[in-house]
């Protein structure tokens, strides 16, 4: 059951538009969970929106706006990102996690400059799923309220 | 990007006067670090007391800088918030960028 109506944000496809949404999400989360967990939500949201902005532009059929919905339920916080292109490629979701962040600290060549964002989403949230409808993709990220 | 440069005993201390390092400004952050490295600064302390948020793009910028620096130099981080320190540990970046509670401690360790 929902405790409140979802907070809905419509964001232009611009990296500079991410921070205001992310900061709002953090503030909302802090009303229900601790600061570290709220920071996790903010990080996951930023990483997902960054991916959506960067990669949604190359498909040529993207809508200009991305819609973010944040809902507080009895036991969880649900963050939905809806877009005309997948915010995260579905095939990548299957192989994300801590093992993708491993490297040899003694060998800088094993350090990758990119590729951490999607794993950080999975590690920051309790559940991450991609839902597909006829003309829209929704990335659902859930944080359990502990 | 608003940054204050200060040299302390041969170590460059960069005070990052930004609340957020993220995809929007990570390329500028990377270019700033690479410029200082190309100018000859091999020991750098990043004073991150004013930073409230870091994402993976900013971590990528840091990695780009340390790769540019090579094995002779070092970049340390000082005065980072506990929340951001948690992120650096999660991504194992603390193994690459030593974290110190004060700038003075970071400068001493880099000089040693």
gemmi code that builds the backbone of each chain (N, CA, C; Angstrom):
import gemmi

chains = {
    "A": [
        ("UNK", (0.827, -1.190, 0.000), (0.000, 0.000, 0.000), (0.869, 1.251, 0.000)),
        ("UNK", (0.479, 2.245, -0.777), (1.275, 3.459, -0.863), (1.007, 4.362, 0.334)),
        ("UNK", (2.087, 4.919, 0.907), (1.927, 5.860, 2.011), (1.625, 7.264, 1.492)),
        ("UNK", (2.098, 7.561, 0.306), (1.922, 8.880, -0.299), (1.765, 8.690, -1.801)),
        ("UNK", (1.269, 9.737, -2.463), (1.268, 9.700, -3.914), (2.717, 9.730, -4.395)),
        ("UNK", (2.992, 9.051, -5.513), (4.374, 9.085, -6.016), (4.799, 10.503, -6.369)),
        ("UNK", (6.062, 10.799, -6.104), (6.635, 12.060, -6.593), (7.085, 11.806, -8.026)),
        ("UNK", (6.641, 12.646, -8.944), (6.949, 12.432, -10.358), (7.770, 13.618, -10.886)),
        ("UNK", (8.859, 13.286, -11.565), (9.729, 14.305, -12.161), (9.826, 14.039, -13.662)),
        ("UNK", (9.711, 15.067, -14.443), (9.925, 14.955, -15.885), (11.231, 15.687, -16.198)),
        ("UNK", (12.216, 14.927, -16.700), (13.567, 15.484, -16.836), (13.969, 15.596, -18.293)),
        ("UNK", (14.487, 16.743, -18.686), (15.009, 16.881, -20.044), (16.263, 16.020, -20.180)),
        ("UNK", (16.551, 15.626, -21.410), (17.671, 14.700, -21.644), (18.985, 15.476, -21.663)),
        ("UNK", (19.437, 15.840, -20.468), (20.615, 16.684, -20.329), (21.313, 16.298, -19.027)),
        ("UNK", (22.613, 16.095, -19.078), (23.348, 15.695, -17.867), (23.176, 16.711, -16.743)),
        ("UNK", (23.057, 17.979, -17.099), (22.917, 19.017, -16.068), (21.568, 18.944, -15.356)),
        ("UNK", (20.618, 18.232, -15.926), (19.286, 18.136, -15.313), (19.203, 17.012, -14.269)),
        ("UNK", (20.247, 16.194, -14.183), (20.198, 15.025, -13.292), (20.277, 15.416, -11.812)),
        ("UNK", (21.206, 16.301, -11.483), (21.459, 16.618, -10.068), (20.210, 17.096, -9.324)),
        ("UNK", (19.415, 18.019, -9.881), (18.236, 18.455, -9.107), (17.273, 17.311, -8.774)),
        ("UNK", (17.093, 16.379, -9.717), (16.224, 15.229, -9.461), (16.846, 14.328, -8.390)),
        ("UNK", (18.149, 14.104, -8.526), (18.844, 13.217, -7.586), (18.832, 13.790, -6.164)),
        ("UNK", (19.023, 15.088, -6.063), (19.019, 15.733, -4.736), (17.614, 15.635, -4.114)),
        ("UNK", (16.590, 15.819, -4.933), (15.210, 15.681, -4.429), (14.957, 14.261, -3.944)),
        ("UNK", (15.456, 13.283, -4.706), (15.277, 11.873, -4.313), (15.979, 11.589, -2.992)),
        ("UNK", (17.173, 12.135, -2.830), (17.918, 11.937, -1.587), (17.141, 12.521, -0.407)),
        ("UNK", (16.616, 13.720, -0.588), (15.868, 14.375, 0.509), (14.622, 13.570, 0.864)),
        ("UNK", (13.943, 13.080, -0.155), (12.750, 12.272, 0.080), (13.122, 10.975, 0.806)),
        ("UNK", (14.200, 10.357, 0.352), (14.628, 9.096, 0.960), (15.004, 9.283, 2.422)),
        ("UNK", (15.645, 10.409, 2.730), (16.102, 10.651, 4.109), (14.944, 10.746, 5.097)),
        ("UNK", (13.742, 10.980, 4.595), (12.578, 11.017, 5.498), (12.184, 9.613, 5.955)),
        ("UNK", (12.740, 8.598, 5.278), (12.302, 7.226, 5.562), (13.450, 6.271, 5.880)),
        ("UNK", (14.657, 6.590, 5.416), (15.808, 5.724, 5.650), (17.004, 6.580, 6.057)),
        ("UNK", (18.059, 5.909, 6.507), (19.236, 6.632, 6.980), (19.990, 7.318, 5.849)),
        ("UNK", (20.948, 8.187, 6.204), (21.671, 8.953, 5.183), (22.478, 8.093, 4.219)),
        ("UNK", (23.048, 6.983, 4.701), (23.819, 6.132, 3.788), (22.899, 5.474, 2.762)),
        ("UNK", (21.745, 4.978, 3.233), (20.799, 4.344, 2.313), (20.227, 5.374, 1.337)),
        ("UNK", (19.981, 6.591, 1.824), (19.499, 7.652, 0.940), (20.559, 7.993, -0.106)),
        ("UNK", (21.820, 7.972, 0.306), (22.912, 8.219, -0.651), (22.976, 7.103, -1.686)),
        ("UNK", (22.675, 5.875, -1.257), (22.627, 4.754, -2.214), (21.570, 5.001, -3.285)),
        ("UNK", (20.405, 5.467, -2.856), (19.313, 5.738, -3.800), (19.735, 6.840, -4.777)),
        ("UNK", (20.344, 7.881, -4.230), (20.783, 8.991, -5.090), (21.811, 8.512, -6.115)),
        ("UNK", (22.769, 7.691, -5.647), (23.813, 7.200, -6.561), (23.198, 6.337, -7.667)),
        ("UNK", (22.316, 5.417, -7.277), (21.689, 4.545, -8.279), (20.901, 5.370, -9.293)),
        ("UNK", (20.200, 6.362, -8.808), (19.401, 7.208, -9.704), (20.305, 7.986, -10.662)),
        ("UNK", (21.379, 8.558, -10.135), (22.301, 9.316, -10.988), (22.919, 8.410, -12.056)),
        ("UNK", (23.358, 7.219, -11.632), (23.999, 6.313, -12.600), (23.012, 5.902, -13.693)),
        ("UNK", (21.782, 5.600, -13.295), (20.782, 5.166, -14.286), (20.409, 6.315, -15.223)),
        ("UNK", (20.231, 7.507, -14.663), (19.859, 8.651, -15.505), (21.008, 9.056, -16.424)),
        ("UNK", (22.227, 8.975, -15.914), (23.390, 9.276, -16.763), (23.433, 8.322, -17.950)),
        ("UNK", (23.199, 7.045, -17.660), (23.180, 6.054, -18.738), (22.058, 6.349, -19.738)),
        ("UNK", (20.896, 6.715, -19.193), (19.751, 7.007, -20.069), (20.024, 8.229, -20.943)),
        ("UNK", (20.626, 9.253, -20.367), (20.911, 10.470, -21.140), (21.968, 10.193, -22.204)),
        ("UNK", (23.051, 9.514, -21.800), (24.158, 9.290, -22.735), (23.769, 8.346, -23.860)),
        ("UNK", (23.084, 7.267, -23.515), (22.847, 6.228, -24.516), (21.478, 6.347, -25.167)),
        ("UNK", (20.565, 7.071, -24.543), (19.266, 7.273, -25.166), (19.349, 8.160, -26.386)),
        ("UNK", (20.434, 8.932, -26.480), (20.566, 9.877, -27.590), (21.020, 9.211, -28.875)),
        ("UNK", (21.595, 8.015, -28.768), (22.190, 7.433, -29.974), (21.202, 6.579, -30.767)),
        ("UNK", (20.017, 6.355, -30.208), (19.083, 5.470, -30.910), (18.224, 6.211, -31.928)),
        ("UNK", (18.214, 7.511, -31.877), (17.535, 8.270, -32.901), (16.032, 8.353, -32.747)),
        ("UNK", (15.458, 7.577, -31.827), (14.002, 7.628, -31.692), (13.612, 7.958, -30.241)),
        ("UNK", (14.561, 8.584, -29.526), (14.305, 8.832, -28.118), (13.330, 10.007, -27.930)),
        ("UNK", (12.555, 9.917, -26.885), (11.704, 11.044, -26.508), (12.581, 12.062, -25.805)),
        ("UNK", (12.215, 13.315, -25.836), (13.081, 14.320, -25.211), (13.120, 14.203, -23.688)),
        ("UNK", (12.051, 13.751, -23.073), (11.990, 13.733, -21.613), (12.089, 12.308, -21.044)),
        ("UNK", (12.653, 12.237, -19.858), (12.701, 10.994, -19.089), (11.811, 11.218, -17.869)),
        ("UNK", (10.996, 10.237, -17.530), (10.080, 10.406, -16.403), (10.556, 9.549, -15.230)),
        ("UNK", (10.658, 10.196, -14.079), (11.108, 9.514, -12.863), (9.965, 9.557, -11.847)),
        ("UNK", (9.639, 8.402, -11.308), (8.600, 8.319, -10.289), (9.194, 7.700, -9.025)),
        ("UNK", (8.943, 8.339, -7.903), (9.469, 7.826, -6.631), (8.296, 7.624, -5.680)),
        ("UNK", (8.139, 6.387, -5.217), (7.000, 6.070, -4.367), (7.484, 5.399, -3.076)),
        ("UNK", (6.930, 5.857, -1.971), (7.233, 5.248, -0.675), (6.088, 4.308, -0.313)),
        ("UNK", (6.397, 3.029, -0.175), (5.402, 2.050, 0.274), (5.694, 1.704, 1.725)),
        ("UNK", (4.923, 0.773, 2.268), (5.087, 0.449, 3.689), (6.509, 0.016, 4.028)),
        ("UNK", (7.084, -0.808, 3.172), (8.371, -1.418, 3.505), (9.454, -1.119, 2.486)),
        ("UNK", (9.148, -0.298, 1.465), (10.173, -0.071, 0.443), (9.973, 1.258, -0.276)),
        ("UNK", (11.046, 1.655, -0.899), (11.022, 2.857, -1.749), (11.217, 2.378, -3.183)),
        ("UNK", (10.318, 2.772, -4.059), (10.377, 2.306, -5.448), (10.668, 3.499, -6.359)),
        ("UNK", (11.755, 3.384, -7.114), (12.143, 4.434, -8.053), (12.007, 3.873, -9.466)),
        ("UNK", (11.124, 4.463, -10.249), (10.926, 4.042, -11.639), (11.485, 5.100, -12.582)),
        ("UNK", (12.243, 4.648, -13.565), (12.720, 5.538, -14.632), (12.116, 5.038, -15.938)),
        ("UNK", (11.273, 5.861, -16.535), (10.593, 5.451, -17.766), (11.141, 6.238, -18.947)),
        ("UNK", (11.432, 5.501, -20.016), (12.057, 6.126, -21.180), (11.647, 5.351, -22.424)),
        ("UNK", (11.847, 5.950, -23.560), (11.520, 5.277, -24.824), (12.610, 4.302, -25.245)),
        ("UNK", (13.777, 4.430, -24.653), (14.840, 3.444, -24.870), (15.216, 2.879, -23.505)),
        ("UNK", (15.755, 1.652, -23.441), (16.064, 1.056, -22.127), (17.097, 1.886, -21.360)),
        ("UNK", (16.781, 2.327, -20.144), (17.789, 3.048, -19.352), (19.046, 2.209, -19.115)),
        ("UNK", (18.858, 0.887, -19.068), (19.985, -0.048, -18.961), (19.706, -1.173, -19.949)),
        ("UNK", (20.687, -1.583, -20.745), (20.466, -2.743, -21.616), (20.120, -3.978, -20.788)),
        ("UNK", (19.039, -4.664, -21.145), (18.551, -5.777, -20.329), (19.599, -6.872, -20.172)),
        ("UNK", (20.349, -7.138, -21.229), (21.321, -8.240, -21.153), (22.427, -7.944, -20.144)),
        ("UNK", (22.717, -6.654, -19.927), (23.764, -6.301, -18.961), (23.303, -6.501, -17.525)),
        ("UNK", (21.999, -6.380, -17.288), (21.476, -6.507, -15.925), (21.798, -7.867, -15.311)),
        ("UNK", (21.948, -8.886, -16.155), (22.152, -10.247, -15.649), (23.548, -10.444, -15.063)),
        ("UNK", (24.479, -9.601, -15.461), (25.876, -9.861, -15.086), (26.508, -8.674, -14.376)),
        ("UNK", (25.739, -8.049, -13.516), (26.276, -6.907, -12.791), (26.502, -7.271, -11.331)),
        ("UNK", (27.375, -6.573, -10.687), (27.595, -6.816, -9.266), (29.028, -6.559, -8.873)),
        ("UNK", (29.352, -7.002, -7.668), (30.639, -6.663, -7.079), (31.818, -7.187, -7.905)),
        ("UNK", (31.630, -8.368, -8.538), (32.757, -8.946, -9.280), (33.188, -8.055, -10.445)),
        ("UNK", (32.270, -7.202, -10.907), (32.613, -6.316, -12.029), (33.488, -5.144, -11.577)),
        ("UNK", (33.631, -4.982, -10.280), (34.435, -3.872, -9.750), (35.848, -4.305, -9.367)),
        ("UNK", (36.156, -5.592, -9.593), (37.451, -6.103, -9.143), (38.574, -5.694, -10.096)),
        ("UNK", (39.753, -5.489, -9.516), (40.933, -5.176, -10.310), (42.150, -5.452, -9.453)),
        ("UNK", (43.325, -5.396, -10.079), (44.576, -5.577, -9.352), (45.122, -4.202, -8.985)),
        ("UNK", (45.094, -3.846, -7.683), (45.559, -2.506, -7.296), (47.020, -2.255, -7.654)),
        ("UNK", (47.788, -3.324, -7.824), (49.210, -3.184, -8.159), (49.420, -2.942, -9.649)),
        ("UNK", (48.395, -3.168, -10.443), (48.542, -3.043, -11.891), (47.514, -2.041, -12.433)),
        ("UNK", (47.929, -0.798, -12.630), (46.985, 0.237, -13.083), (46.301, -0.106, -14.409)),
        ("UNK", (46.941, -0.960, -15.206), (46.342, -1.280, -16.498), (45.036, -2.059, -16.349)),
        ("UNK", (44.847, -2.692, -15.210), (43.593, -3.425, -15.001), (42.472, -2.494, -14.523)),
        ("UNK", (42.835, -1.244, -14.276), (41.838, -0.257, -13.838), (41.116, 0.313, -15.045)),
        ("UNK", (39.826, 0.176, -15.084), (39.052, 0.715, -16.195), (38.493, 2.088, -15.805)),
        ("UNK", (38.521, 3.011, -16.752), (37.990, 4.350, -16.473), (36.464, 4.377, -16.472)),
        ("UNK", (35.845, 3.422, -17.134), (34.376, 3.419, -17.192), (33.859, 1.999, -16.923)),
        ("UNK", (32.552, 1.876, -16.833), (31.962, 0.547, -16.679), (31.530, 0.197, -15.267)),
        ("UNK", (31.656, 1.144, -14.323), (31.248, 0.855, -12.950), (29.792, 1.220, -12.664)),
        ("UNK", (29.247, 2.117, -13.444), (27.947, 2.697, -13.116), (26.829, 1.686, -12.941)),
        ("UNK", (26.736, 0.754, -13.863), (25.623, -0.185, -13.796), (25.769, -1.132, -12.604)),
        ("UNK", (26.999, -1.545, -12.315), (27.210, -2.389, -11.132), (26.875, -1.627, -9.853)),
        ("UNK", (27.186, -0.335, -9.835), (26.865, 0.467, -8.643), (25.357, 0.551, -8.427)),
        ("UNK", (24.594, 0.564, -9.507), (23.130, 0.580, -9.364), (22.682, -0.681, -8.633)),
        ("UNK", (23.177, -1.822, -9.106), (22.766, -3.106, -8.527), (23.214, -3.220, -7.068)),
        ("UNK", (24.428, -2.736, -6.782), (24.953, -2.847, -5.418), (24.285, -1.857, -4.464)),
        ("UNK", (23.775, -0.758, -5.002), (23.182, 0.276, -4.153), (21.724, -0.008, -3.808)),
        ("UNK", (21.043, -0.768, -4.661), (19.620, -1.021, -4.462), (19.404, -2.484, -4.088)),
        ("UNK", (18.216, -2.803, -3.582), (17.919, -4.186, -3.197), (17.376, -5.001, -4.361)),
        ("UNK", (16.744, -4.338, -5.320), (16.221, -5.059, -6.478), (16.208, -4.102, -7.673)),
        ("UNK", (16.628, -4.607, -8.819), (16.629, -3.795, -10.040), (16.067, -4.642, -11.175)),
        ("UNK", (15.001, -4.150, -11.793), (14.388, -4.906, -12.894), (14.051, -3.943, -14.036)),
        ("UNK", (14.006, -4.504, -15.235), (13.632, -3.705, -16.411), (12.308, -4.231, -16.949)),
        ("UNK", (11.326, -3.358, -17.067), (10.008, -3.728, -17.571), (9.830, -3.105, -18.954)),
        ("UNK", (9.259, -3.867, -19.839), (9.079, -3.404, -21.215), (7.610, -3.441, -21.585)),
        ("UNK", (7.121, -2.340, -22.154), (5.777, -2.326, -22.725), (5.916, -2.032, -24.217)),
        ("UNK", (4.801, -1.815, -24.889), (4.851, -1.642, -26.345), (5.782, -0.509, -26.775)),
        ("UNK", (5.730, 0.587, -26.054), (6.499, 1.740, -26.518), (7.311, 2.395, -25.414)),
        ("UNK", (7.546, 1.661, -24.326), (8.263, 2.290, -23.217), (9.013, 1.246, -22.399)),
        ("UNK", (10.124, 1.680, -21.837), (10.905, 0.834, -20.932), (10.908, 1.502, -19.557)),
        ("UNK", (10.748, 0.689, -18.520), (10.814, 1.230, -17.162), (11.839, 0.449, -16.353)),
        ("UNK", (12.829, 1.171, -15.871), (13.801, 0.575, -14.950), (13.259, 0.785, -13.545)),
        ("UNK", (12.993, -0.307, -12.840), (12.468, -0.211, -11.473), (13.572, -0.554, -10.480)),
        ("UNK", (13.870, 0.373, -9.597), (14.911, 0.173, -8.590), (14.252, 0.268, -7.215)),
        ("UNK", (14.411, -0.768, -6.414), (13.720, -0.834, -5.131), (14.719, -0.851, -3.976)),
        ("UNK", (14.424, -0.049, -2.969), (15.231, -0.030, -1.743), (14.325, -0.411, -0.578)),
        ("UNK", (14.705, -1.439, 0.135), (13.920, -1.848, 1.293), (14.134, -0.839, 2.422)),
        ("UNK", (13.044, -0.457, 3.074), (13.137, 0.486, 4.202), (13.449, -0.304, 5.461)),
        ("UNK", (14.658, -0.168, 5.952), (15.065, -0.942, 7.128), (15.081, -0.038, 8.343)),
    ],
    "B": [
        ("UNK", (35.576, 24.784, -13.458), (35.519, 24.115, -12.162), (36.263, 24.955, -11.136)),
        ("UNK", (35.666, 25.126, -9.984), (36.259, 25.974, -8.955), (37.220, 25.144, -8.102)),
        ("UNK", (38.514, 25.419, -8.286), (39.555, 24.665, -7.574), (40.604, 25.639, -7.069)),
        ("UNK", (41.086, 25.404, -5.870), (42.169, 26.222, -5.324), (43.444, 25.383, -5.284)),
        ("UNK", (44.511, 25.876, -5.947), (45.807, 25.193, -5.949), (46.670, 25.738, -4.818)),
        ("UNK", (47.319, 24.844, -4.111), (48.208, 25.263, -3.040), (49.349, 24.253, -2.956)),
        ("UNK", (50.579, 24.735, -3.005), (51.720, 23.820, -2.858), (52.185, 23.800, -1.403)),
        ("UNK", (52.271, 22.605, -0.846), (52.749, 22.445, 0.533), (53.909, 21.462, 0.522)),
        ("UNK", (55.095, 21.940, 0.776), (56.289, 21.085, 0.899), (56.443, 20.154, -0.304)),
        ("UNK", (56.253, 20.699, -1.503), (56.457, 19.909, -2.714), (55.254, 19.067, -3.131)),
        ("UNK", (54.185, 19.182, -2.385), (52.966, 18.442, -2.706), (51.898, 19.440, -3.158)),
        ("UNK", (51.242, 19.129, -4.269), (50.151, 19.995, -4.731), (48.857, 19.596, -4.009)),
        ("UNK", (48.283, 20.552, -3.321), (46.982, 20.327, -2.674), (45.927, 21.035, -3.514)),
        ("UNK", (44.978, 20.267, -4.011), (43.874, 20.830, -4.787), (42.610, 20.813, -3.939)),
        ("UNK", (42.155, 21.987, -3.596), (40.892, 22.075, -2.855), (39.755, 22.172, -3.872)),
        ("UNK", (38.951, 21.125, -3.934), (37.868, 21.080, -4.924), (36.671, 21.819, -4.335)),
        ("UNK", (36.341, 22.961, -4.926), (35.255, 23.791, -4.384), (33.971, 23.574, -5.176)),
        ("UNK", (33.601, 22.323, -5.269), (32.378, 21.946, -5.977), (31.584, 21.015, -5.064)),
        ("UNK", (30.258, 21.092, -5.075), (29.487, 20.164, -4.252), (29.346, 18.768, -4.870)),
        ("UNK", (29.487, 18.700, -6.193), (29.245, 17.412, -6.867), (30.279, 17.172, -7.964)),
        ("UNK", (30.780, 15.924, -8.034), (31.596, 15.481, -9.163), (30.819, 14.371, -9.829)),
        ("UNK", (30.368, 14.611, -11.060), (29.488, 13.650, -11.736), (29.692, 13.776, -13.238)),
        ("UNK", (28.884, 13.078, -14.019), (29.093, 13.016, -15.468), (29.152, 14.404, -16.096)),
        ("UNK", (28.357, 15.324, -15.557), (28.298, 16.682, -16.108), (29.672, 17.372, -16.085)),
        ("UNK", (30.419, 17.211, -14.992), (31.684, 17.937, -14.876), (32.907, 17.022, -14.755)),
        ("UNK", (32.707, 15.699, -14.876), (33.844, 14.772, -14.764), (34.903, 15.008, -15.853)),
        ("UNK", (34.527, 15.278, -17.118), (35.580, 15.538, -18.122), (36.443, 16.741, -17.756)),
        ("UNK", (35.812, 17.769, -17.201), (36.558, 18.956, -16.791), (37.483, 18.629, -15.617)),
        ("UNK", (36.993, 17.803, -14.692), (37.785, 17.381, -13.534), (39.006, 16.582, -14.002)),
        ("UNK", (38.783, 15.670, -14.949), (39.878, 14.857, -15.484), (40.910, 15.752, -16.174)),
        ("UNK", (40.440, 16.682, -16.997), (41.352, 17.573, -17.723), (42.171, 18.425, -16.765)),
        ("UNK", (41.534, 18.861, -15.698), (42.213, 19.672, -14.684), (43.353, 18.874, -14.031)),
        ("UNK", (43.075, 17.624, -13.678), (44.105, 16.793, -13.044), (45.237, 16.499, -14.032)),
        ("UNK", (44.880, 16.163, -15.267), (45.898, 15.844, -16.278), (46.776, 17.059, -16.536)),
        ("UNK", (46.175, 18.240, -16.549), (46.961, 19.465, -16.758), (47.988, 19.648, -15.651)),
        ("UNK", (47.578, 19.439, -14.405), (48.521, 19.592, -13.284), (49.637, 18.549, -13.383)),
        ("UNK", (49.297, 17.335, -13.789), (50.304, 16.272, -13.928), (51.285, 16.634, -15.039)),
        ("UNK", (50.773, 17.151, -16.144), (51.648, 17.539, -17.262), (52.532, 18.719, -16.891)),
        ("UNK", (52.091, 19.502, -15.924), (52.917, 20.622, -15.443), (54.036, 20.141, -14.525)),
        ("UNK", (54.023, 18.848, -14.168), (55.090, 18.286, -13.360), (54.717, 17.921, -11.943)),
        ("UNK", (53.468, 18.098, -11.566), (53.072, 17.722, -10.202), (52.860, 16.205, -10.136)),
        ("UNK", (53.687, 15.557, -9.331), (53.620, 14.093, -9.228), (53.032, 13.631, -7.906)),
        ("UNK", (52.922, 14.542, -6.957), (52.307, 14.216, -5.667), (51.136, 15.182, -5.465)),
        ("UNK", (49.948, 14.626, -5.456), (48.762, 15.476, -5.404), (47.820, 15.008, -4.287)),
        ("UNK", (47.375, 15.956, -3.494), (46.329, 15.686, -2.495), (45.052, 16.384, -2.949)),
        ("UNK", (43.967, 15.640, -3.005), (42.671, 16.219, -3.334), (41.914, 16.461, -2.037)),
        ("UNK", (41.703, 17.732, -1.727), (40.925, 18.093, -0.534), (39.446, 18.095, -0.941)),
        ("UNK", (38.712, 17.086, -0.474), (37.335, 16.887, -0.927), (36.304, 17.256, 0.143)),
        ("UNK", (36.693, 18.141, 1.056), (35.788, 18.474, 2.163), (34.457, 19.062, 1.691)),
        ("UNK", (34.479, 19.726, 0.545), (33.252, 20.401, 0.100), (32.394, 19.536, -0.830)),
        ("UNK", (32.878, 18.330, -1.128), (32.157, 17.492, -2.088), (31.106, 16.636, -1.372)),
        ("UNK", (29.893, 16.721, -1.862), (28.770, 15.984, -1.262), (28.397, 14.739, -2.060)),
        ("UNK", (28.817, 14.711, -3.328), (28.388, 13.592, -4.169), (29.450, 13.292, -5.224)),
        ("UNK", (29.705, 11.990, -5.428), (30.617, 11.516, -6.478), (29.928, 10.369, -7.196)),
        ("UNK", (30.038, 10.322, -8.514), (29.486, 9.161, -9.226), (30.608, 8.413, -9.950)),
        ("UNK", (30.230, 7.408, -10.730), (31.240, 6.573, -11.385), (32.014, 7.358, -12.440)),
        ("UNK", (31.411, 8.377, -13.016), (32.132, 9.199, -14.000), (33.296, 9.925, -13.338)),
        ("UNK", (33.076, 10.410, -12.124), (34.146, 11.093, -11.392), (35.239, 10.100, -10.996)),
        ("UNK", (34.826, 8.889, -10.610), (35.839, 7.861, -10.308), (36.669, 7.568, -11.560)),
        ("UNK", (36.008, 7.535, -12.717), (36.721, 7.324, -13.976), (37.723, 8.435, -14.250)),
        ("UNK", (37.351, 9.657, -13.908), (38.270, 10.786, -14.087), (39.504, 10.626, -13.196)),
        ("UNK", (39.285, 10.185, -11.961), (40.410, 9.948, -11.048), (41.335, 8.853, -11.595)),
        ("UNK", (40.726, 7.805, -12.121), (41.527, 6.699, -12.667), (42.307, 7.168, -13.893)),
        ("UNK", (41.676, 7.975, -14.733), (42.376, 8.521, -15.888), (43.599, 9.325, -15.467)),
        ("UNK", (43.444, 10.055, -14.384), (44.555, 10.870, -13.889), (45.688, 10.004, -13.341)),
        ("UNK", (45.347, 8.989, -12.569), (46.412, 8.156, -11.972), (47.127, 7.362, -13.051)),
        ("UNK", (46.401, 6.998, -14.108), (47.057, 6.307, -15.228), (48.002, 7.257, -15.959)),
        ("UNK", (47.589, 8.490, -16.099), (48.438, 9.495, -16.733), (49.702, 9.722, -15.911)),
        ("UNK", (49.547, 9.678, -14.602), (50.663, 9.972, -13.708), (51.736, 8.889, -13.770)),
        ("UNK", (51.316, 7.651, -13.897), (52.285, 6.563, -13.950), (52.771, 6.172, -12.570)),
        ("UNK", (53.748, 5.241, -12.512), (54.152, 4.655, -11.226), (54.930, 5.592, -10.315)),
        ("UNK", (55.453, 6.685, -10.845), (56.298, 7.550, -10.020), (55.504, 8.497, -9.133)),
        ("UNK", (54.272, 8.754, -9.487), (53.499, 9.727, -8.728), (52.422, 9.089, -7.873)),
        ("UNK", (51.680, 9.940, -7.188), (50.616, 9.433, -6.332), (49.544, 10.515, -6.123)),
        ("UNK", (48.312, 10.066, -6.005), (47.206, 10.969, -5.689), (46.546, 10.449, -4.418)),
        ("UNK", (46.435, 11.317, -3.417), (45.762, 10.944, -2.172), (44.508, 11.800, -2.012)),
        ("UNK", (43.596, 11.307, -1.212), (42.331, 12.017, -0.966), (42.260, 12.380, 0.512)),
        ("UNK", (41.860, 13.614, 0.787), (41.753, 14.066, 2.181), (40.375, 14.655, 2.451)),
        ("UNK", (39.948, 14.514, 3.679), (38.729, 15.152, 4.199), (37.474, 14.771, 3.400)),
        ("UNK", (37.390, 13.517, 3.032), (36.200, 13.074, 2.307), (35.130, 12.666, 3.324)),
        ("UNK", (33.864, 12.828, 2.958), (32.797, 12.501, 3.907), (32.705, 10.986, 4.100)),
        ("UNK", (32.180, 10.542, 5.249), (32.052, 9.094, 5.485), (31.223, 8.391, 4.412)),
        ("UNK", (30.194, 9.059, 3.904), (29.353, 8.440, 2.870), (30.156, 8.208, 1.597)),
        ("UNK", (30.958, 9.194, 1.207), (31.749, 9.047, -0.018), (32.921, 8.089, 0.197)),
        ("UNK", (33.450, 8.048, 1.408), (34.514, 7.074, 1.706), (33.972, 5.652, 1.545)),
        ("UNK", (32.716, 5.477, 1.931), (32.057, 4.177, 1.768), (32.007, 3.778, 0.280)),
        ("UNK", (31.719, 4.751, -0.578), (31.674, 4.474, -2.019), (33.060, 4.096, -2.530)),
        ("UNK", (34.089, 4.814, -2.073), (35.443, 4.503, -2.529), (35.851, 3.100, -2.086)),
        ("UNK", (35.403, 2.696, -0.902), (35.742, 1.348, -0.431), (34.957, 0.289, -1.200)),
        ("UNK", (33.703, 0.585, -1.490), (32.876, -0.357, -2.253), (33.490, -0.631, -3.624)),
        ("UNK", (34.013, 0.416, -4.239), (34.599, 0.275, -5.575), (36.095, -0.045, -5.518)),
        ("UNK", (36.614, -0.233, -4.297), (38.017, -0.564, -4.053), (38.974, 0.559, -4.476)),
        ("UNK", (38.447, 1.724, -4.678), (39.289, 2.864, -5.051), (40.205, 3.285, -3.910)),
        ("UNK", (39.854, 2.885, -2.675), (40.722, 3.212, -1.537), (42.058, 2.487, -1.638)),
        ("UNK", (42.113, 1.426, -2.478), (43.387, 0.710, -2.690), (44.298, 1.489, -3.640)),
        ("UNK", (43.714, 2.388, -4.400), (44.466, 3.158, -5.395), (44.755, 4.579, -4.893)),
        ("UNK", (43.755, 5.146, -4.217), (43.870, 6.520, -3.725), (43.794, 6.487, -2.193)),
        ("UNK", (44.951, 6.598, -1.514), (44.928, 6.574, -0.040), (44.029, 7.692, 0.502)),
        ("UNK", (43.256, 7.352, 1.533), (42.321, 8.308, 2.125), (42.860, 8.758, 3.479)),
        ("UNK", (42.871, 10.073, 3.684), (43.361, 10.628, 4.950), (42.330, 11.589, 5.523)),
        ("UNK", (42.338, 11.687, 6.848), (41.332, 12.530, 7.486), (41.686, 14.010, 7.420)),
        ("UNK", (42.986, 14.322, 7.269), (43.377, 15.731, 7.161), (44.321, 15.914, 5.967)),
        ("UNK", (44.379, 17.146, 5.469), (45.303, 17.468, 4.380), (46.742, 17.306, 4.859)),
        ("UNK", (47.016, 17.748, 6.074), (48.378, 17.677, 6.611), (48.864, 16.227, 6.658)),
        ("UNK", (48.006, 15.335, 7.110), (48.364, 13.912, 7.179), (48.635, 13.375, 5.777)),
        ("UNK", (47.801, 13.762, 4.805), (47.981, 13.291, 3.431), (49.306, 13.784, 2.859)),
        ("UNK", (49.627, 15.055, 3.122), (50.884, 15.621, 2.619), (52.074, 14.875, 3.227)),
        ("UNK", (52.028, 14.638, 4.527), (53.122, 13.921, 5.203), (53.320, 12.536, 4.613)),
        ("UNK", (52.230, 11.820, 4.391), (52.320, 10.446, 3.867), (52.860, 10.436, 2.442)),
        ("UNK", (52.441, 11.390, 1.636), (52.923, 11.419, 0.252), (54.416, 11.744, 0.195)),
        ("UNK", (54.870, 12.579, 1.114), (56.283, 12.960, 1.133), (57.174, 11.810, 1.614)),
        ("UNK", (56.626, 10.932, 2.414), (57.423, 9.881, 3.051), (57.956, 8.875, 2.022)),
    ],
}
model = gemmi.Model(1)
for chain_id, residues in chains.items():
    chain = gemmi.Chain(chain_id)
    for i, (resn, *xyz) in enumerate(residues, 1):
        res = gemmi.Residue()
        res.name, res.seqid = resn, gemmi.SeqId(i, " ")
        for name, pos in zip(("N", "CA", "C"), xyz):
            atom = gemmi.Atom()
            atom.name, atom.element = name, gemmi.Element(name[0])
            atom.pos, atom.b_iso = gemmi.Position(*pos), 0.0
            res.add_atom(atom)
        chain.add_residue(res)
    model.add_chain(chain)
structure = gemmi.Structure()
structure.add_model(model)
structure.setup_entities()
